[in-house]
C-alpha cells in the first residue's frame, strides 16, 4: 500500500524534497522500521535519518511515537522536534 511521506525542516533539506510516495515492504511495521527502510533510499535519506532519536512523526496528522504501527496510514510526516527557542545553548 502506498503511503505519502512528508518531510519538514532539516529533514526535507537533507533529502532534497518535501514529499514522496512510497510502498514499503511488508516487514515495515512501525515508524522506526519505516525510517530504517527509508534511510537506504539515498545518501540524503541516510543523512536525514542517521539519528532517529532526533525525529518526530505524525500519522494522518496525529502525533505518534516512533514505535507506532504504520498499517493503514495514508500520510506520514517526519520532522525534527518543534521547539519554542533558538536551540542555542548559552
Secondary structure, DSSP 8 states (H G I E B T S, - for coil): --EEEEE-HHHHHHHT-SEEEE---TT--BHHHHHHHHTTS-HHHHHHTS-GGGEEEEETTEEE-TTSB-TT-SEEEEEE---SS-----
